[in-house]
């Protein structure tokens, strides 16, 4: 495994520390990276309690955050909806996103409700809406979970989210956290960690205090990140697709017929840079060839290899190296 010299690393760190804060990205002329999205809002009793660190009830803070986020979402033709859990309600059905309509729906949310005997079935909610809504939505789909993470009833939330993303390629969970306990934050962090390549996780406090943070969150969820094919891995020193990869690619072929996409191939750090560059190019080409064989026009797909230069996982571990032998797809 290659390492930067200590002096180079120190200089790089000094430059990072000295650099000014970046301005929030512009969305002018941007293209959507999602086809559909849903706000999944925690309406349980714990959300009606005062936040331990912030000034206000957690649900009131959530409403303010949702309004601030909604005001920054560009109208780019995707469809969206709003649902709640504890209790399960469809607040706004799937429809083409209209900022005014969503703003009205958020404003109308009831901020006061019973606290006691209103537990939090977070896992059950994820399973229910995956079955009743998310499994039928056009991909890529963003599910924006707004919660304090206080699970105390029903199915395990992490298992439910894992099942959802395994069974629905192109579905990604994002988190707006109102947690004021270590336990709640840990649950939300575990859901976001399932898809580190696409999931955006942010604390409500940051969205309440910074316009730039709101703009960055909206950009990352709706515009700025691609979809990593975590299930499309490769054996060591191979560009052959595995048997486990083909169902994922078959599903993706259905999703991208209306999109232009870029396939990127990647390797772990074992081997020379030159060899890994060629291997990554073969991996990207293998994914493109498979999709073309499934009826996607070659003109809609670009393929590029990045060698070992863009690791997403720790190359010092066997599991990290395995995950870095991957392909990614970026919807354009």
C-alpha positions as CSV (number, residue, x, y, z in Angstrom):
1,X,0.0,0.0,0.0
2,X,1.4,3.4,-1.0
3,X,1.7,6.2,1.6
4,X,2.3,9.9,1.2
5,X,5.6,11.1,2.6
6,X,5.1,12.8,6.0
7,X,6.2,16.2,4.7
8,X,3.8,16.1,1.8
9,X,1.0,15.0,4.1
10,X,1.8,17.8,6.6
11,X,1.8,20.4,3.8
12,X,-1.5,19.1,2.5
13,X,-3.0,19.3,6.0
14,X,-1.7,22.9,6.4
15,X,-3.3,23.9,3.1
16,X,-6.6,22.4,4.2
17,X,-6.6,24.2,7.5
18,X,-5.6,27.5,5.9
19,X,-8.1,27.3,3.1
20,X,-11.2,29.5,3.4
21,X,-14.6,27.9,3.8
22,X,-16.1,27.0,0.4
23,X,-19.3,28.7,-0.7
24,X,-22.4,26.5,-1.0
25,X,-22.7,25.0,-4.5
26,X,-24.8,26.7,-7.1
27,X,-27.8,24.9,-8.5
28,X,-28.2,27.1,-11.6
29,X,-28.4,25.0,-14.7
30,X,-28.2,21.8,-12.5
31,X,-29.6,18.4,-13.5
32,X,-31.4,16.3,-10.9
33,X,-29.7,13.1,-9.7
34,X,-33.0,11.7,-8.3
35,X,-36.2,10.7,-10.0
36,X,-38.3,10.5,-6.8
37,X,-38.0,11.3,-3.1
38,X,-39.9,11.1,0.1
39,X,-39.7,12.9,3.4
40,X,-40.3,10.4,6.2
41,X,-41.0,12.3,9.4
42,X,-41.0,11.0,12.9
43,X,-44.3,11.9,14.7
44,X,-43.7,9.9,17.8
45,X,-44.1,11.1,21.4
46,X,-40.4,11.8,21.9
47,X,-40.5,14.3,19.1
48,X,-43.0,16.3,21.1
49,X,-40.5,16.8,23.9
50,X,-38.1,19.8,24.3
51,X,-34.7,19.2,22.7
52,X,-32.1,18.9,25.4
53,X,-29.6,21.1,23.6
54,X,-31.7,23.3,21.3
55,X,-34.3,25.9,22.1
56,X,-37.7,24.3,21.3
57,X,-39.7,21.2,20.9
58,X,-38.1,18.7,18.6
59,X,-41.0,18.6,16.2
60,X,-41.2,22.4,16.0
61,X,-37.5,22.4,15.1
62,X,-38.2,19.7,12.5
63,X,-40.8,21.9,10.9
64,X,-38.5,24.8,10.7
65,X,-35.7,22.7,9.2
66,X,-38.1,21.2,6.6
67,X,-39.3,24.6,5.6
68,X,-35.7,25.8,5.2
69,X,-34.8,22.8,3.1
70,X,-37.9,23.0,1.0
71,X,-37.2,26.6,0.2
72,X,-33.9,25.6,-1.4
73,X,-35.0,22.5,-3.4
74,X,-35.0,23.4,-7.1
75,X,-38.0,22.4,-9.2
76,X,-36.4,20.0,-11.7
77,X,-39.2,17.7,-12.6
78,X,-38.7,15.0,-10.0
79,X,-41.7,13.8,-7.9
80,X,-41.9,13.8,-4.2
81,X,-44.1,13.0,-1.2
82,X,-44.3,13.5,2.6
83,X,-45.1,10.7,5.0
84,X,-45.0,10.3,8.8
85,X,-44.8,7.4,11.2
86,X,-46.1,7.0,14.8
87,X,-48.7,7.3,13.4
88,X,-48.4,6.3,9.8
89,X,-49.9,8.9,7.5
90,X,-49.6,10.1,3.9
91,X,-49.3,13.8,4.3
92,X,-48.7,14.5,0.6
93,X,-48.9,11.8,-2.0
94,X,-46.3,11.4,-4.8
95,X,-46.5,14.3,-7.3
96,X,-44.2,16.5,-9.3
97,X,-42.4,18.6,-6.8
98,X,-43.8,22.1,-6.3
99,X,-42.2,24.2,-3.6
100,X,-45.4,26.0,-2.7
101,X,-47.4,22.9,-2.3
102,X,-44.8,21.2,-0.1
103,X,-44.3,24.4,1.9
104,X,-48.0,24.5,2.7
105,X,-48.0,20.8,3.7
106,X,-45.0,21.4,6.1
107,X,-46.7,24.4,7.6
108,X,-49.9,22.5,8.3
109,X,-48.1,19.8,10.3
110,X,-49.5,19.6,13.8
111,X,-46.8,20.5,16.3
112,X,-48.5,19.4,19.5
113,X,-49.6,15.8,20.3
114,X,-49.6,13.3,23.1
115,X,-46.2,12.3,24.5
116,X,-47.0,9.2,26.5
117,X,-48.1,5.9,25.0
118,X,-46.8,7.0,21.6
119,X,-43.7,4.9,21.1
120,X,-41.4,5.0,18.1
121,X,-41.6,2.0,15.6
122,X,-38.9,3.3,13.4
123,X,-38.0,-0.1,11.8
124,X,-41.7,-0.9,11.2
125,X,-42.1,2.4,9.5
126,X,-39.2,1.8,7.1
127,X,-40.5,-1.6,6.3
128,X,-44.1,-0.4,5.8
129,X,-43.3,2.5,3.5
130,X,-40.7,0.4,1.6
131,X,-43.4,-2.1,0.8
132,X,-46.3,0.4,0.3
133,X,-44.4,3.2,-1.5
134,X,-40.7,3.0,-2.1
135,X,-40.6,-0.3,-3.9
136,X,-42.8,1.1,-6.6
137,X,-41.1,4.5,-7.2
138,X,-38.9,5.3,-10.2
139,X,-35.2,5.2,-9.4
140,X,-33.0,6.8,-8.1
141,X,-35.0,7.5,-5.0
142,X,-34.0,9.6,-2.0
143,X,-35.7,8.8,1.4
144,X,-35.1,11.7,3.8
145,X,-35.6,10.5,7.3
146,X,-36.3,13.2,9.9
147,X,-36.1,11.7,13.4
148,X,-34.5,11.8,16.8
149,X,-33.7,8.1,16.4
150,X,-35.5,7.0,19.6
151,X,-36.6,3.5,18.6
152,X,-38.5,1.6,21.3
153,X,-41.0,-0.6,19.5
154,X,-41.0,-3.1,16.7
155,X,-38.5,-4.2,14.0
156,X,-34.9,-3.2,14.2
157,X,-34.4,0.0,12.1
158,X,-31.0,-0.9,10.8
159,X,-32.2,-4.3,9.6
160,X,-35.2,-2.7,8.0
161,X,-33.1,-0.1,6.2
162,X,-30.6,-2.8,5.1
163,X,-33.4,-4.9,3.7
164,X,-34.8,-1.8,1.9
165,X,-31.6,-0.9,0.1
166,X,-30.7,-4.6,-0.7
167,X,-34.1,-5.2,-2.3
168,X,-34.3,-1.8,-4.1
169,X,-31.2,-0.8,-6.0
170,X,-31.1,3.0,-6.4
171,X,-32.8,3.7,-3.1
172,X,-30.8,5.8,-0.7
173,X,-31.5,6.9,2.9
174,X,-30.6,10.4,4.1
175,X,-30.8,11.6,7.6
176,X,-31.8,14.9,9.3
177,X,-31.1,14.2,13.0
178,X,-32.9,15.7,15.9
179,X,-31.3,13.2,18.3
180,X,-30.5,14.5,21.8
181,X,-29.3,11.2,23.1
182,X,-26.3,9.0,22.2
183,X,-28.6,6.1,21.6
184,X,-30.8,8.0,19.1
185,X,-27.8,9.4,17.2
186,X,-26.2,6.0,17.1
187,X,-29.3,4.5,15.4
188,X,-29.4,7.3,12.8
189,X,-25.7,7.1,12.2
190,X,-26.0,3.3,11.6
191,X,-28.6,3.9,8.9
192,X,-26.5,6.5,7.2
193,X,-23.5,4.3,7.3
194,X,-25.2,1.6,5.3
195,X,-24.6,3.7,2.1
196,X,-21.6,6.1,2.8
197,X,-21.2,6.6,-0.9
198,X,-24.6,8.2,-1.4
199,X,-26.2,8.9,2.0
200,X,-26.2,12.4,3.4
201,X,-26.4,12.8,7.2
202,X,-26.8,16.1,8.9
203,X,-27.8,17.4,12.3
204,X,-30.8,19.7,12.5
205,X,-28.8,22.2,14.5
206,X,-26.6,22.8,11.5
207,X,-29.5,23.3,9.1
208,X,-31.1,25.7,11.6
209,X,-28.0,27.9,11.9
210,X,-26.5,28.0,8.4
211,X,-28.0,28.8,5.0
212,X,-24.8,27.3,3.4
213,X,-25.4,24.0,5.3
214,X,-29.0,23.9,3.9
215,X,-27.8,24.6,0.4
216,X,-25.1,21.9,0.7
217,X,-27.6,19.3,2.0
218,X,-30.0,20.0,-0.9
219,X,-27.2,19.8,-3.4
220,X,-25.9,16.5,-2.0
221,X,-29.3,14.9,-1.8
222,X,-30.9,16.1,-5.1
223,X,-28.0,17.1,-7.4
224,X,-24.5,16.3,-6.5
225,X,-23.7,12.7,-5.9
226,X,-23.8,9.5,-7.9
227,X,-24.9,6.0,-7.0
228,X,-22.3,3.4,-6.1
229,X,-22.9,-0.1,-7.1
230,X,-21.8,-1.6,-3.8
231,X,-23.1,-5.0,-4.9
232,X,-21.1,-4.9,-8.1
233,X,-17.7,-6.1,-6.7
234,X,-14.9,-7.9,-8.5
235,X,-12.6,-10.7,-7.6
236,X,-9.0,-9.8,-7.0
237,X,-7.2,-9.1,-10.3
238,X,-10.3,-9.7,-12.3
239,X,-12.7,-7.7,-14.4
240,X,-15.3,-10.5,-14.7
241,X,-18.7,-9.8,-13.3
242,X,-19.7,-12.1,-10.5
243,X,-23.0,-14.0,-10.4
244,X,-24.1,-11.8,-7.6
245,X,-23.6,-8.7,-9.7
246,X,-26.0,-9.5,-12.5
247,X,-29.3,-9.1,-10.7
248,X,-28.2,-5.6,-9.6
249,X,-27.2,-4.7,-13.1
250,X,-30.4,-6.1,-14.5
251,X,-32.4,-3.8,-12.2
252,X,-30.2,-0.8,-13.0
253,X,-30.7,-1.4,-16.8
254,X,-34.4,-0.7,-16.2
255,X,-33.7,2.4,-14.3
256,X,-31.3,4.2,-16.6
257,X,-33.0,3.9,-20.0
258,X,-34.1,7.5,-19.6
259,X,-30.7,8.8,-18.3
260,X,-27.2,9.3,-19.5
261,X,-24.7,7.6,-17.1
262,X,-21.1,7.4,-16.4
263,X,-19.6,4.1,-15.2
264,X,-16.4,4.3,-13.2
265,X,-14.1,1.4,-12.4
266,X,-11.9,1.2,-9.3
267,X,-9.4,-1.1,-7.7
268,X,-7.8,-1.7,-4.4
269,X,-4.2,-0.6,-3.7
270,X,-2.4,-3.9,-4.4
271,X,-0.3,-3.7,-7.6
272,X,1.3,-0.9,-9.5
273,X,-0.6,2.2,-10.4
274,X,-0.2,1.5,-14.1
275,X,-1.6,-2.0,-13.8
276,X,-4.5,-0.9,-11.6
277,X,-5.4,1.8,-14.0
278,X,-5.8,-0.7,-16.8
279,X,-7.7,-3.1,-14.6
280,X,-10.1,-0.4,-13.5
281,X,-10.7,0.5,-17.2
282,X,-11.5,-3.1,-17.9
283,X,-14.0,-3.2,-15.0
284,X,-15.8,-0.1,-16.2
285,X,-15.9,-1.5,-19.7
286,X,-17.3,-4.8,-18.4
287,X,-20.2,-3.1,-16.7
288,X,-20.9,-0.9,-19.8
289,X,-20.9,-4.0,-22.0
290,X,-23.4,-5.8,-19.8
291,X,-25.7,-2.8,-19.8
292,X,-25.5,-2.4,-23.5
293,X,-26.3,-6.1,-23.9
294,X,-29.4,-5.4,-21.8
295,X,-30.6,-2.8,-24.4
296,X,-29.1,0.4,-23.1
297,X,-27.7,2.4,-26.0
298,X,-24.0,2.7,-25.9
299,X,-24.2,6.4,-26.6
300,X,-25.9,6.9,-23.2
301,X,-23.0,5.3,-21.3
302,X,-19.5,6.5,-20.8
303,X,-16.9,4.3,-19.0
304,X,-13.8,5.4,-17.3
305,X,-11.2,3.8,-15.0
306,X,-9.7,5.5,-12.0
307,X,-7.3,2.8,-10.8
308,X,-6.6,3.0,-7.1
309,X,-6.8,6.8,-6.9
310,X,-10.4,7.0,-5.4
311,X,-10.6,4.6,-2.5
312,X,-13.9,4.7,-0.6
313,X,-12.8,2.1,2.0
314,X,-9.7,1.3,4.1
315,X,-7.1,-0.4,1.9
316,X,-5.2,-1.6,5.0
317,X,-7.9,-4.3,5.6
318,X,-9.0,-7.2,3.5
319,X,-12.6,-6.2,3.6
320,X,-11.8,-2.6,2.7
321,X,-9.8,-3.8,-0.3
322,X,-12.6,-6.1,-1.4
323,X,-15.1,-3.1,-1.3
324,X,-12.7,-0.9,-3.2
325,X,-12.7,-3.4,-6.1
326,X,-15.9,-1.8,-7.3
327,X,-17.9,-0.1,-10.1
328,X,-19.9,3.1,-9.7
329,X,-22.6,4.7,-11.8
330,X,-23.3,8.4,-12.0
331,X,-26.7,9.5,-13.4
332,X,-26.4,12.5,-15.6
